[in-house]
Amino acid sequence: MYVVASLIVAAWVTLYPRLLEAYQEPVNPPIVASLCRYGEEPGTWLDLPSMEALQPYPLQRMRLVPDDKLPHKKVGGRWQLYNKDCQLSNRIRADLLDPPQPDAPTPRTNVFFIGDSIDGLTLEYTCYHYAREYGINITRDVECPPIPCLHTGNVALAGSAPNHCITERFAMFHRFVATANPEEVDFNELLGLMIFYLEKFSGVKEPQLVVMGLEFWELAHLSWDVNRTYEQVNMDHTFLPKWWLESFRQNYTSLIRLVRQKLPSALIVVRTNAFPWYDCQDGKPQERKGWAKKMFVGQMNAAIRATARELNLPLIDVAAMSEGMVPQQYLNPGDYVHSLHWLNLEAFNIALNILHQYTAVTTASNSR
């Protein structure tokens, strides 16, 4: 017993200074704290897609949904905040869809998504939304360089590493990250490749915005990944132990700080995860039985919120936005785990509003 206690004390003595060091310095500039908390303010829905528009469709691909089943004109305008001083505007339309003004410079909006399949799908949904808006083709051929594709009137969307979508108005890149554990992922290589593609296709070395979300697969590993049994946490647990959550937060913070080191000027935002469909009796997923419990998702979202507050990171609380909905309204019927396209796009619109205000405030500050 004494030996076990000694090991626990020794581990904590080693871990505590690293945790303290990781949490003490904000990641974003202090001015970010003065921005509207667009992703955390209480709000309400002005409009929801009809249930008929949310019927199952193959592989979650928007391009397979007829126009009359997707009210795409409303994208970016469904969620409204109660705070009259912090109202959302439709930045998806203003920044990504509306044609550039001929008499005003319109810089391309460059975005990095670093996270799981939710982030990859958000990139893809945005790309198809743009193509549908202008009635143009999507080029998915990985061998088609994005810039020449634009010259032919197409939109380039590639599922290679990194996933990317290039249009005249925006360039987006996504890398799938299955875990924040630095022992399992070479984050330097991951970020380096994204920066390489951005510079190649957009001529700049940094995006304006980085959206981070990777708790989706951290949770999935707990239920079915036999290669990570060393974590000693699985579906038999009623809740995630505090030590596991602190370990995740330490890794998550280290990853965010590495992103800041590689991208010193980009605005970094994080998001929570919408709750999948759960059994009311045991809290386990209804459809994808091998996924994490409802309790686990709630704890992980709380850990993300705490980290965002400590590091001065704007938060997009997708879990709060979807609160009160039935699963059929916001989850893909293919697995009832992945959130639907319309919810992802509304969350992304919040990220663009945060970026818009941040850009305006920093520009005004620099001009003084």
C-alpha positions in Angstrom: 0.0 0.0 0.0 2.9 2.3 0.9 4.5 1.6 -2.4 1.4 2.4 -4.4 0.9 5.6 -2.5 4.5 6.7 -3.1 4.1 6.1 -6.8 0.9 8.2 -6.9 2.6 11.0 -5.0 5.7 10.8 -7.3 3.5 10.9 -10.4 1.6 13.9 -9.2 4.8 15.8 -8.2 6.0 15.2 -11.8 2.7 16.1 -13.4 1.7 19.1 -11.4 4.4 21.6 -12.6 3.7 20.6 -16.2 0.0 21.2 -15.7 0.7 24.6 -14.0 3.0 25.7 -16.8 0.6 24.6 -19.5 -2.3 26.5 -18.1 -0.8 29.8 -16.9 -0.3 31.7 -20.1 -3.1 32.6 -22.5 -2.8 31.5 -26.1 -4.6 34.3 -27.9 -3.8 38.0 -27.5 -5.5 39.7 -24.5 -7.8 41.7 -26.8 -9.6 38.4 -27.6 -11.1 38.5 -24.1 -13.0 41.7 -25.0 -14.7 40.2 -28.0 -18.3 39.1 -28.0 -18.7 35.5 -26.8 -20.6 34.6 -29.9 -20.2 30.8 -29.3 -21.2 30.9 -25.6 -24.0 33.5 -25.4 -27.5 32.1 -24.9 -29.4 32.0 -28.1 -32.4 30.6 -29.9 -33.3 29.1 -33.3 -35.1 31.3 -35.8 -35.5 28.4 -38.3 -34.8 24.7 -38.5 -34.8 22.4 -41.5 -37.9 20.4 -42.0 -37.8 16.8 -40.9 -38.3 15.8 -44.6 -35.1 17.6 -45.5 -33.2 15.5 -43.0 -33.9 12.0 -44.4 -31.0 9.6 -44.7 -28.7 10.2 -47.6 -25.5 8.2 -48.6 -22.2 9.1 -46.9 -23.4 12.4 -45.5 -22.6 14.1 -48.8 -24.5 17.3 -49.5 -24.1 17.0 -53.2 -26.5 14.0 -53.2 -29.3 16.0 -51.6 -31.7 17.7 -54.1 -31.9 21.5 -53.9 -35.6 21.4 -52.8 -34.6 19.3 -49.7 -31.9 21.7 -48.5 -32.9 25.3 -47.8 -29.4 26.4 -48.4 -30.4 30.1 -48.7 -30.9 30.1 -44.9 -27.5 28.7 -44.0 -25.7 31.0 -41.6 -28.9 32.8 -40.4 -30.7 30.3 -38.2 -29.1 30.9 -34.8 -29.7 34.2 -33.0 -28.3 35.5 -29.7 -30.3 37.2 -27.0 -27.5 39.7 -26.3 -28.5 42.7 -28.4 -24.9 44.0 -28.3 -23.5 40.8 -29.8 -25.7 39.8 -32.7 -24.5 37.3 -35.3 -24.4 38.2 -39.0 -24.4 35.8 -41.9 -20.6 35.7 -42.4 -20.8 32.5 -44.5 -22.6 34.6 -47.1 -20.7 37.8 -46.6 -17.2 36.2 -46.4 -17.5 33.1 -48.5 -20.4 33.3 -50.9 -21.2 36.8 -52.0 -19.1 37.9 -55.0 -16.3 40.3 -54.2 -16.9 44.0 -54.4 -15.2 45.4 -57.5 -14.1 48.6 -55.8 -12.8 47.1 -52.6 -10.1 44.5 -51.8 -11.5 41.2 -50.9 -8.8 39.0 -49.3 -9.2 35.3 -49.4 -10.3 33.8 -46.1 -7.9 31.0 -45.1 -8.9 28.5 -42.5 -7.3 25.5 -40.8 -9.4 22.8 -39.3 -7.4 20.6 -36.9 -9.6 17.9 -35.5 -11.9 15.0 -36.2 -14.4 14.0 -38.9 -16.8 16.7 -37.8 -14.3 19.3 -38.9 -13.6 17.5 -42.1 -17.3 17.4 -42.9 -17.7 21.1 -42.1 -15.0 21.9 -44.7 -16.8 19.6 -47.2 -20.2 21.1 -46.5 -18.9 24.6 -47.0 -17.3 23.6 -50.3 -20.5 22.1 -51.7 -22.5 25.0 -50.4 -20.3 27.4 -52.4 -20.5 25.2 -55.5 -24.3 25.0 -55.2 -24.7 28.7 -54.7 -23.0 29.3 -58.1 -24.1 26.2 -59.9 -20.6 25.1 -60.7 -18.8 21.8 -60.5 -16.8 20.3 -57.7 -13.5 18.8 -58.8 -12.5 16.0 -56.4 -9.6 14.7 -58.4 -6.6 14.8 -56.1 -4.3 15.3 -59.1 -6.1 18.5 -60.1 -4.1 21.4 -58.7 -6.6 23.8 -57.0 -5.5 27.0 -58.7 -5.8 25.7 -62.4 -9.1 24.1 -61.4 -10.4 27.5 -60.5 -9.5 28.9 -63.8 -11.8 26.4 -65.4 -14.7 27.6 -63.3 -14.6 24.7 -60.9 -14.1 24.3 -57.1 -11.3 22.1 -56.0 -12.1 19.7 -53.2 -9.6 17.0 -52.3 -9.8 14.3 -49.7 -6.0 13.9 -49.5 -3.8 14.9 -46.6 -4.6 17.6 -45.9 -8.2 17.7 -47.0 -8.7 21.0 -48.7 -11.2 23.2 -50.5 -10.0 26.1 -52.6 -12.3 28.7 -54.2 -11.8 32.3 -55.2 -13.2 33.5 -51.8 -11.6 31.0 -49.4 -9.0 28.3 -48.8 -9.7 25.6 -46.2 -7.4 22.8 -45.0 -8.2 20.0 -42.6 -6.0 17.4 -40.9 -7.6 14.5 -39.1 -6.3 14.2 -35.5 -7.3 11.1 -33.7 -5.8 12.1 -30.4 -4.0 14.9 -28.7 -1.4 12.5 -27.3 2.0 13.6 -28.7 3.3 10.1 -28.4 0.9 8.9 -31.1 0.9 11.8 -33.5 3.7 13.8 -35.1 2.1 17.3 -34.8 5.1 19.1 -36.3 4.7 17.0 -39.5 0.9 17.5 -39.4 1.1 21.3 -39.2 4.1 21.6 -41.5 2.2 19.9 -44.3 -0.8 22.2 -43.8 1.4 25.3 -43.9 3.1 24.0 -47.1 -0.2 23.6 -48.9 -1.5 26.9 -47.7 1.6 28.7 -49.0 1.5 26.8 -52.2 -2.1 27.6 -53.0 -2.7 30.9 -51.3 0.8 32.5 -51.2 0.6 33.1 -47.4 2.2 31.2 -44.5 -0.6 31.5 -42.0 -4.4 31.2 -42.0 -6.5 33.9 -40.3 -8.4 31.3 -38.4 -7.8 27.9 -36.8 -10.7 25.8 -35.6 -9.8 22.9 -33.3 -11.9 20.0 -32.2 -10.7 16.5 -31.6 -12.5 15.1 -28.6 -14.7 13.0 -30.9 -12.1 10.3 -31.4 -10.5 10.7 -28.0 -13.8 9.4 -26.7 -14.2 6.7 -29.4 -10.8 5.2 -28.4 -12.0 4.5 -24.9 -14.7 2.1 -26.1 -13.0 0.1 -28.9 -9.3 0.8 -29.5 -7.4 -2.1 -28.0 -4.2 -0.4 -28.7 -4.8 2.2 -26.0 -5.7 -0.1 -23.1 -2.8 1.4 -21.2 -5.2 4.3 -20.4 -7.1 1.8 -18.2 -10.4 3.5 -19.0 -13.2 1.9 -20.9 -17.0 1.6 -21.2 -17.1 -0.2 -17.8 -16.4 3.0 -16.1 -19.4 5.1 -14.9 -17.5 8.3 -15.5 -14.1 9.4 -16.7 -11.6 9.7 -13.8 -10.2 13.1 -13.0 -6.6 12.0 -13.7 -7.6 11.0 -17.2 -9.3 14.3 -17.9 -6.3 16.2 -16.6 -4.0 14.1 -18.8 -6.2 14.9 -21.8 -6.2 18.6 -20.9 -2.4 18.6 -20.6 -2.0 17.0 -24.1 -4.7 19.3 -25.6 -3.0 22.4 -24.2 0.4 21.3 -25.4 -1.1 20.8 -28.9 -2.8 24.2 -28.9 0.5 25.8 -27.8 2.3 24.1 -30.6 -0.3 25.5 -33.1 0.4 28.9 -31.6 4.1 28.5 -32.0 3.8 27.5 -35.7 1.1 30.0 -36.4 1.9 33.1 -34.3 -0.8 35.4 -35.8 -3.8 33.1 -36.4 -6.9 33.3 -34.2 -7.4 29.9 -32.5 -11.0 28.8 -31.5 -12.2 25.5 -30.1 -15.6 23.8 -30.0 -17.5 21.2 -28.0 -19.2 18.2 -29.4 -23.0 17.7 -29.9 -24.4 14.7 -27.9 -25.0 11.6 -30.0 -28.3 9.7 -29.5 -28.2 7.8 -26.2 -30.2 5.1 -24.5 -32.1 6.7 -21.6 -31.5 3.7 -19.4 -27.7 3.2 -19.5 -26.4 6.3 -21.3 -24.9 4.2 -24.1 -25.3 5.1 -27.8 -28.4 3.9 -29.5 -27.0 3.1 -32.9 -23.2 3.0 -32.7 -22.9 0.8 -29.7 -19.1 1.0 -29.6 -19.0 4.7 -28.9 -18.6 6.7 -25.7 -21.2 7.1 -23.0 -23.2 10.3 -22.6 -21.5 11.0 -19.3 -18.1 10.8 -21.1 -19.2 13.3 -23.7 -20.5 15.7 -21.0 -17.2 15.5 -19.1 -15.1 16.0 -22.2 -17.1 19.1 -23.2 -16.6 20.5 -19.7 -12.9 19.9 -20.0 -12.9 21.8 -23.3 -14.8 24.7 -21.8 -12.4 24.9 -18.9 -9.3 24.8 -21.2 -10.9 27.5 -23.4 -11.4 29.8 -20.5 -7.9 29.3 -19.1 -6.1 29.9 -22.5 -8.3 32.8 -23.7 -9.7 30.7 -26.6 -13.1 31.6 -28.1 -15.5 28.7 -27.7 -18.2 27.4 -30.0 -20.5 25.5 -27.7 -22.2 23.2 -30.2 -23.5 21.0 -27.4 -25.5 24.0 -26.0 -26.7 25.0 -29.4 -28.2 21.5 -30.0 -29.7 21.2 -26.5 -33.4 20.3 -26.5 -33.4 18.8 -30.0 -34.4 15.3 -30.8 -31.7 13.2 -32.4 -33.4 13.2 -35.8 -33.1 17.0 -36.0 -29.4 17.4 -35.6 -27.7 14.0 -36.0 -27.0 12.1 -39.3 -29.4 9.2 -39.6 -26.5 7.0 -40.9 -25.1 6.6 -37.4 -26.7 9.2 -35.0 -23.2 10.2 -33.9 -22.1 12.8 -36.5 -23.9 16.1 -36.4 -25.8 17.1 -39.5 -24.5 19.6 -42.1 -26.8 22.4 -41.2 -25.7 22.4 -37.5 -22.0 22.3 -38.5 -22.5 25.2 -40.8 -24.2 27.3 -38.2 -21.4 26.6 -35.8 -18.8 27.5 -38.5 -20.7 30.8 -39.0 -20.1 31.6 -35.4 -16.4 31.0 -35.9 -16.4 33.4 -38.9 -18.2 36.1 -36.8 -15.5 35.8 -34.1 -12.8 36.2 -36.8 -14.7 39.2 -38.3 -14.8 41.0 -35.0 -11.2 40.1 -34.1 -10.0 41.4 -37.4 -11.9 44.6 -37.1 -10.7 45.3 -33.5 -7.1 44.5 -34.2 -7.1 46.5 -37.4 -8.5 49.5 -35.5 -6.0 49.1 -32.7 -3.0 48.9 -35.1 -4.1 52.0 -37.0 -4.0 54.2 -33.9 
